[in-house]
Amino acid sequence: PSEFVQENISLSHRGVTRGFHFQKHPHAQGKLVRCARGAIYDVVVDLRPESKTFGQTAGFLLEDRRHLSLWIPAGLAQG
């Protein structure tokens, strides 16, 4: 359960690499990511020291034609 307090829309072109987004406690936020047009490869990194997956990464291909969204919990960096 989360309360959405901010909405951002960004536009990138082919070949663009963006940095990772992360907020530290007490301002940590979960993020809901989707691709409205085209495709993106989104990577998450677990930065929660107490987590058994601390330091691990995962990548996800999000494409507009598949209509998928990715929920990223607070404490994970995303880019």
Summary of the structure (lengths in Angstrom):
residues: 79
radius of gyration: 13.0
end to end distance: 22.3
largest distance: 36.6
contacts: 139
relative contact order: 0.31
helix: 4%
strand: 34%
